[in-house]
Amino acid sequence: MKLSRRHKKLKFTSKVVSRISEINRDEWNKVFPDVLESYDFFKTLDESGFDQFSFRYIAVYNRKTIVGATHCFILKYSMDTSINGPLRRLTNFIKKANPEIFNIKAVACGSPVGQCRIGISDDKDRILNVILRRLEQIARKEKASIIAFKDFNNNYKKMIAAHLKKEGFVGFNSLPTTLMDLRFKNFEEYMQALSGATRYDLRRKFRASEKHGKVEMEIVDQIDGRTLEDAYKLYLQMLETHDMAFEIVPKDFFSNISKNMPGNIKFFLWRIDGKMAAFLFAMVKEDMFIDYYLGLDYALAHKYHLYFVKFRDVMSWCIKHKIKEYEMGITGYEPKRRLGFNFEHLYLYVKYRNAFIRPFFNFFAQFLKFENFDPELKKILQEDAL
């Protein structure tokens, strides 16, 4: 799929493609300098067979020079899957009358597997207008009811929030990511920066783990064969423990990304008596480390305190390799708070395309905010508001 259009009033041209390989690599990187989720990251998404999503890429040009670009995806979402309590009876009644009413197709500017970024070199308002028009075009073609901007941080909020509000979008808090500045010489120095209660609890967990036996760690740049099979089973097991629904990353993603991004990928593998017990997929660039996907064997996780053993080992590796910022991702906020992570808020902006239904959608969406279903997140947002 490739669509080109000239925006006469905006004096730009733009195109939409379904695979990033249809855009020149140097052009894309020109508006996305020094980003870990790079051209090759999206090339991996295209090659890995995501069943839940289809991808689109938008590029904006001033004459022949690229001045803006972004990534987006299309998904079908059932709004009632997150509804519990008194509203569940109401939604069941409505679904009997119209079974498809809560099934919504959406076009989202962003990525299903990370934060969203828009590459803009200059004239941001006009370039953003071009991107919006393109998203509307994709939504019409795909018969999508919703256009969304998913998981933008505060820097983008300043750039796009007011613009999107004028266009009829409503904004919400998304799930925040967690970050830590690593200013420590070693793990013991980090431990001394924690509260006495947290420090005592971690030492107790590490002693208990050691009493049961040795947990061996291996770090590799790529995995395949039996190792990938074992790791992927742990990843799926981890997904089953979450109350919220997350994207399911295909197995091929883990092998493809090693080929496409050599030097930026690390797999941490923990084994007990030769059996894989924990798995971590991470991305690294210079002094930045992103703890992306975790898998745990829950038959062993609590006995060996694998979550905290994994954290200790990864932290120690990061400090040794002069990593300055450690990003640990979303959910599990209370343990991460105790471990010293800070929370970076992310934002979601949505617009129902039908102007008549939009006010009702905006009202109903208030009940579907993430914090309504995650007490830890609600507490964080309330504390930050003080």
VEXDREN-2710 file (C-alpha; in Angstrom, 1 decimal):
% VEXDREN-2710
k/r/px/py/pz
1/MET/0.0/0.0/0.0
2/LYS/1.4/3.4/-1.0
3/LEU/-0.7/6.6/-1.1
4/SER/0.7/10.0/-2.1
5/ARG/-1.0/13.3/-1.8
6/ARG/-0.1/16.9/-2.4
7/HIS/-1.4/19.4/0.2
8/LYS/-1.9/22.5/-1.8
9/LYS/-2.8/24.8/1.1
10/LEU/-0.1/23.4/3.3
11/LYS/2.6/23.4/0.6
12/PHE/3.7/19.9/1.5
13/THR/3.5/16.5/0.0
14/SER/3.0/13.3/2.0
15/LYS/2.8/9.6/1.6
16/VAL/1.4/6.6/3.5
17/VAL/3.0/3.2/3.2
18/SER/2.3/-0.2/4.9
19/ARG/6.0/-1.2/5.4
20/ILE/8.8/1.1/6.5
21/SER/11.1/-0.4/3.9
22/GLU/9.1/1.8/1.4
23/ILE/10.6/4.9/3.0
24/ASN/14.3/5.6/2.6
25/ARG/16.2/4.7/5.8
26/ASP/18.4/7.9/5.8
27/GLU/15.3/10.0/5.3
28/TRP/13.5/8.4/8.3
29/ASN/16.5/8.7/10.5
30/LYS/16.9/12.3/9.5
31/VAL/13.8/13.3/11.5
32/PHE/14.4/10.6/14.2
33/PRO/18.0/11.1/15.3
34/ASP/19.4/9.0/18.2
35/VAL/16.1/7.1/18.9
36/LEU/16.4/3.5/20.1
37/GLU/13.1/2.5/18.5
38/SER/14.7/3.3/15.1
39/TYR/14.0/2.4/11.5
40/ASP/15.2/-1.1/12.1
41/PHE/12.9/-1.5/15.1
42/PHE/9.9/-0.9/12.9
43/LYS/11.4/-3.1/10.1
44/THR/11.3/-5.8/12.7
45/LEU/7.7/-5.2/13.5
46/ASP/6.8/-5.4/9.8
47/GLU/8.6/-8.7/9.4
48/SER/7.4/-10.5/12.6
49/GLY/3.7/-11.2/11.8
50/PHE/1.7/-9.3/14.4
51/ASP/-1.9/-10.7/14.2
52/GLN/-3.5/-8.0/16.3
53/PHE/-2.2/-5.0/14.3
54/SER/-1.4/-3.7/10.8
55/PHE/1.1/-0.9/10.5
56/ARG/1.3/2.3/8.5
57/TYR/4.0/4.9/8.2
58/ILE/3.5/8.5/7.2
59/ALA/6.2/10.7/5.7
60/VAL/5.8/14.5/5.0
61/TYR/8.0/16.3/2.5
62/ASN/8.7/19.9/1.6
63/ARG/9.6/19.6/-2.0
64/LYS/11.9/16.6/-1.9
65/THR/13.2/17.1/1.6
66/ILE/11.6/15.0/4.4
67/VAL/10.3/17.3/7.2
68/GLY/8.1/15.0/9.2
69/ALA/7.3/11.3/9.8
70/THR/5.5/9.1/12.2
71/HIS/4.3/5.5/12.7
72/CYS/0.8/4.3/13.3
73/PHE/-1.2/1.0/13.6
74/ILE/-4.7/-0.2/13.1
75/LEU/-6.5/-2.4/15.6
76/LYS/-9.9/-3.7/16.6
77/TYR/-10.7/-3.1/20.2
78/SER/-13.6/-4.4/22.4
79/MET/-14.3/-1.6/24.9
80/ASP/-16.3/-3.7/27.3
81/THR/-13.4/-6.1/28.1
82/SER/-12.2/-3.7/30.8
83/ILE/-15.6/-3.0/32.4
84/ASN/-16.6/-4.6/35.7
85/GLY/-18.9/-3.8/38.5
86/PRO/-22.2/-2.0/38.1
87/LEU/-21.5/-1.0/34.5
88/ARG/-21.1/-4.7/33.4
89/ARG/-24.8/-5.4/33.6
90/LEU/-25.6/-2.3/31.5
91/THR/-23.1/-3.2/28.9
92/ASN/-24.4/-6.8/28.7
93/PHE/-27.9/-5.4/28.1
94/ILE/-26.7/-3.1/25.4
95/LYS/-24.7/-5.9/23.7
96/LYS/-27.9/-8.0/23.4
97/ALA/-29.5/-5.3/21.3
98/ASN/-26.3/-4.7/19.2
99/PRO/-23.5/-7.3/19.6
100/GLU/-21.0/-5.1/17.7
101/ILE/-21.6/-1.8/19.5
102/PHE/-18.5/-2.1/21.8
103/ASN/-16.2/-3.4/19.0
104/ILE/-14.4/-0.4/17.8
105/LYS/-11.8/-0.2/15.1
106/ALA/-9.1/2.4/15.7
107/VAL/-6.2/4.0/13.9
108/ALA/-3.6/5.0/16.4
109/CYS/-0.6/7.3/15.9
110/GLY/2.1/5.5/17.8
111/SER/3.3/2.0/18.4
112/PRO/1.7/-1.0/20.2
113/VAL/5.1/-1.9/21.7
114/GLY/6.4/1.4/23.1
115/GLN/6.1/5.1/23.3
116/CYS/5.0/7.2/20.3
117/ARG/7.2/9.8/18.6
118/ILE/6.6/12.2/15.8
119/GLY/9.7/13.3/13.8
120/ILE/9.3/17.0/12.9
121/SER/12.2/19.1/11.7
122/ASP/10.3/22.5/11.5
123/ASP/6.9/24.2/11.1
124/LYS/5.4/21.7/13.5
125/ASP/1.8/23.0/13.3
126/ARG/1.5/22.6/9.6
127/ILE/3.3/19.2/9.6
128/LEU/1.0/18.0/12.4
129/ASN/-2.0/19.1/10.3
130/VAL/-0.7/17.0/7.4
131/ILE/-0.3/14.0/9.7
132/LEU/-3.9/14.5/11.0
133/ARG/-5.3/14.6/7.5
134/ARG/-3.5/11.4/6.7
135/LEU/-4.7/9.7/9.8
136/GLU/-8.3/10.7/8.8
137/GLN/-7.7/9.3/5.3
138/ILE/-6.5/6.0/6.8
139/ALA/-9.5/5.8/9.2
140/ARG/-12.0/6.4/6.3
141/LYS/-10.3/3.7/4.2
142/GLU/-10.2/1.2/7.1
143/LYS/-13.7/2.2/8.3
144/ALA/-12.2/3.0/11.7
145/SER/-14.4/4.8/14.2
146/ILE/-11.6/6.3/16.4
147/ILE/-8.3/8.1/15.7
148/ALA/-5.9/8.1/18.6
149/PHE/-2.4/9.4/19.6
150/LYS/-1.0/6.8/22.0
151/ASP/1.6/7.1/24.8
152/PHE/3.2/10.5/24.3
153/ASN/5.4/11.9/27.0
154/ASN/5.4/15.4/28.4
155/ASN/7.7/16.8/25.7
156/TYR/5.1/15.9/23.0
157/LYS/2.2/17.0/25.2
158/LYS/3.5/20.5/25.0
159/MET/3.8/20.2/21.3
160/ILE/0.5/18.5/20.3
161/ALA/-2.1/18.8/23.2
162/ALA/-3.6/22.2/22.4
163/HIS/-3.6/21.4/18.6
164/LEU/-5.4/18.1/19.2
165/LYS/-8.0/19.6/21.5
166/LYS/-8.9/22.1/18.7
167/GLU/-9.4/19.1/16.4
168/GLY/-11.9/17.4/18.8
169/PHE/-9.6/15.0/20.7
170/VAL/-9.9/14.3/24.4
171/GLY/-6.9/13.5/26.5
172/PHE/-6.3/11.0/29.2
173/ASN/-3.5/9.7/31.4
174/SER/-2.0/6.6/29.9
175/LEU/0.0/4.0/31.9
176/PRO/3.2/5.8/33.0
177/THR/6.6/4.4/32.3
178/THR/9.3/4.0/35.0
179/LEU/12.8/5.5/34.9
180/MET/15.9/5.5/37.1
181/ASP/19.0/7.7/36.9
182/LEU/22.0/5.4/37.6
183/ARG/24.4/7.5/39.5
184/PHE/25.9/4.6/41.5
185/LYS/29.4/3.1/41.5
186/ASN/28.0/-0.4/42.3
187/PHE/24.9/-2.2/43.5
188/GLU/25.8/-1.9/47.1
189/GLU/26.0/1.9/46.8
190/TYR/22.5/1.8/45.2
191/MET/21.2/-0.2/48.2
192/GLN/22.4/2.4/50.6
193/ALA/20.3/5.0/48.8
194/LEU/17.1/3.0/49.6
195/SER/15.0/3.2/52.7
196/GLY/16.1/1.0/55.6
197/ALA/12.9/-1.2/55.3
198/THR/13.4/-1.7/51.5
199/ARG/17.1/-2.5/52.0
200/TYR/16.3/-5.0/54.7
201/ASP/13.6/-6.6/52.5
202/LEU/15.9/-7.0/49.5
203/ARG/18.7/-8.5/51.5
204/ARG/16.2/-11.0/53.1
205/LYS/15.0/-12.0/49.6
206/PHE/18.5/-12.5/48.2
207/ARG/19.5/-14.7/51.2
208/ALA/16.3/-16.8/50.8
209/SER/17.0/-17.2/47.1
210/GLU/20.6/-18.4/47.8
211/LYS/19.4/-20.9/50.4
212/HIS/17.3/-22.7/47.8
213/GLY/20.1/-22.9/45.3
214/LYS/22.1/-21.0/42.7
215/VAL/20.5/-18.9/40.0
216/GLU/22.8/-18.7/37.0
217/MET/22.7/-15.8/34.6
218/GLU/23.7/-15.7/30.9
219/ILE/23.7/-12.7/28.6
220/VAL/23.5/-13.2/24.9
221/ASP/22.9/-11.0/21.8
222/GLN/20.5/-13.4/20.1
223/ILE/18.5/-16.5/20.8
224/ASP/17.0/-19.2/18.6
225/GLY/16.1/-22.8/18.6
226/ARG/15.3/-24.4/21.9
227/THR/16.4/-21.4/23.9
228/LEU/13.9/-19.2/22.1
229/GLU/11.1/-21.8/22.7
230/ASP/11.8/-21.9/26.4
231/ALA/12.0/-18.1/26.7
232/TYR/8.8/-17.5/24.8
233/LYS/6.9/-19.9/27.0
234/LEU/8.0/-17.8/30.0
235/TYR/7.0/-14.6/28.3
236/LEU/3.5/-16.0/27.6
237/GLN/3.3/-17.2/31.2
238/MET/4.1/-13.6/32.3
239/LEU/1.3/-12.2/30.1
240/GLU/-1.3/-14.5/31.7
241/THR/-0.7/-12.9/35.1
242/HIS/-1.7/-9.4/34.0
243/ASP/-5.3/-8.2/34.5
244/MET/-4.9/-5.8/31.6
245/ALA/-4.7/-7.0/28.1
246/PHE/-1.4/-6.3/26.3
247/GLU/0.0/-6.9/22.9
248/ILE/1.2/-10.4/22.3
249/VAL/4.6/-10.1/20.6
250/PRO/5.2/-12.9/18.1
251/LYS/8.0/-15.4/18.7
252/ASP/9.7/-14.3/15.4
253/PHE/10.1/-10.8/16.8
254/PHE/12.8/-11.9/19.2
255/SER/14.9/-13.6/16.6
256/ASN/14.3/-10.9/13.9
257/ILE/15.3/-8.0/16.0
258/SER/18.7/-9.5/16.8
259/LYS/19.4/-9.6/13.1
260/ASN/18.1/-6.1/12.4
261/MET/19.6/-4.4/15.4
262/PRO/22.9/-6.0/16.2
263/GLY/24.6/-4.3/19.1
264/ASN/21.4/-2.9/20.5
265/ILE/19.8/-6.1/21.8
266/LYS/20.5/-8.1/24.9
267/PHE/18.8/-11.3/26.2
268/PHE/19.3/-12.0/29.9
269/LEU/18.6/-15.7/30.8
270/TRP/18.4/-17.1/34.3
271/ARG/18.6/-20.9/34.9
272/ILE/18.1/-23.0/37.9
273/ASP/19.6/-26.5/37.7
274/GLY/20.0/-26.0/33.9
275/LYS/16.3/-25.1/33.4
276/MET/15.4/-21.6/32.2
277/ALA/13.5/-19.8/35.0
278/ALA/13.5/-16.2/33.9
279/PHE/14.0/-14.3/30.6
280/LEU/14.5/-10.6/29.8
281/PHE/14.6/-8.9/26.4
282/ALA/16.3/-5.5/26.6
283/MET/17.4/-2.8/24.2
284/VAL/20.6/-0.8/24.8
285/LYS/22.0/2.3/23.2
286/GLU/25.1/4.1/24.5
287/ASP/24.0/5.1/28.1
288/MET/20.2/4.1/27.8
289/PHE/18.8/0.7/28.8
290/ILE/15.2/-0.3/28.2
291/ASP/13.9/-3.4/30.2
292/TYR/11.3/-4.4/27.5
293/TYR/9.8/-7.9/28.0
294/LEU/10.1/-10.2/31.0
295/GLY/9.2/-13.9/31.4
296/LEU/9.1/-15.8/34.6
297/ASP/8.5/-19.4/35.6
298/TYR/5.9/-18.9/38.3
299/ALA/6.5/-22.4/39.7
300/LEU/10.0/-21.0/40.8
301/ALA/9.5/-17.2/40.8
302/HIS/8.3/-16.8/44.4
303/LYS/10.5/-19.4/45.9
304/TYR/13.7/-17.9/44.4
305/HIS/12.4/-14.3/44.4
306/LEU/13.3/-14.1/40.7
307/TYR/11.8/-10.7/40.1
308/PHE/14.3/-9.1/42.5
309/VAL/17.2/-11.4/41.6
310/LYS/16.6/-10.3/38.0
311/PHE/16.5/-6.6/39.0
312/ARG/19.8/-6.9/41.0
313/ASP/21.6/-8.6/38.2
314/VAL/20.4/-6.2/35.5
315/MET/21.1/-3.2/37.7
316/SER/24.6/-4.5/38.3
317/TRP/25.2/-5.0/34.6
318/CYS/23.9/-1.5/33.8
319/ILE/26.2/0.2/36.4
320/LYS/29.2/-1.8/35.2
321/HIS/28.5/-0.7/31.6
322/LYS/28.1/3.0/32.5
323/ILE/24.4/3.1/31.7
324/LYS/22.9/6.4/32.9
325/GLU/19.2/5.8/32.5
326/TYR/17.3/2.6/33.1
327/GLU/13.7/2.4/31.9
328/MET/11.7/-0.5/33.3
329/GLY/8.3/0.0/31.6
330/ILE/4.7/0.0/32.8
331/THR/2.7/-1.7/35.6
332/GLY/3.9/-3.1/38.8
333/TYR/4.2/0.4/40.2
334/GLU/4.4/-0.2/43.9
335/PRO/7.5/-2.5/43.9
336/LYS/9.2/-0.1/41.4
337/ARG/8.4/2.9/43.6
338/ARG/10.2/1.1/46.6
339/LEU/13.1/0.3/44.3
340/GLY/13.6/4.0/43.6
341/PHE/12.1/4.4/40.1
342/ASN/10.5/7.6/39.0
343/PHE/7.3/7.8/37.0
344/GLU/7.2/9.5/33.6
345/HIS/3.6/10.3/32.6
346/LEU/2.4/9.3/29.2
347/TYR/-0.8/10.6/27.5
348/LEU/-3.4/9.2/25.3
349/TYR/-5.6/11.4/23.0
350/VAL/-8.7/10.0/21.3
351/LYS/-11.3/11.3/18.9
352/TYR/-14.5/9.6/17.8
353/ARG/-14.9/10.4/14.1
354/ASN/-18.7/10.7/14.2
355/ALA/-19.4/14.2/15.5
356/PHE/-22.9/13.2/16.7
357/ILE/-21.7/10.2/18.8
358/ARG/-18.5/11.9/20.0
359/PRO/-20.0/13.6/23.1
360/PHE/-21.5/10.2/24.3
361/PHE/-18.2/8.5/23.5
362/ASN/-16.3/11.1/25.5
363/PHE/-18.6/10.6/28.5
364/PHE/-18.4/6.8/28.4
365/ALA/-14.6/6.9/28.0
366/GLN/-14.3/8.6/31.4
367/PHE/-15.2/5.3/33.0
368/LEU/-12.5/3.4/31.0
369/LYS/-9.5/5.4/32.2
370/PHE/-6.6/3.1/33.1
371/GLU/-6.6/4.4/36.7
372/ASN/-10.1/3.2/37.3
373/PHE/-8.8/-0.4/37.0
374/ASP/-5.4/-0.1/38.6
375/PRO/-5.4/1.1/42.3
376/GLU/-1.6/1.5/42.2
377/LEU/-1.8/3.8/39.2
378/LYS/-4.6/5.8/40.7
379/LYS/-2.6/6.4/43.8
380/ILE/0.4/7.6/41.8
381/LEU/-1.7/10.0/39.8
382/GLN/-3.4/11.4/42.9
383/GLU/0.0/11.9/44.7
384/ASP/1.5/13.7/41.7
385/ALA/-1.6/16.0/41.6
386/LEU/-0.9/17.2/45.1
END
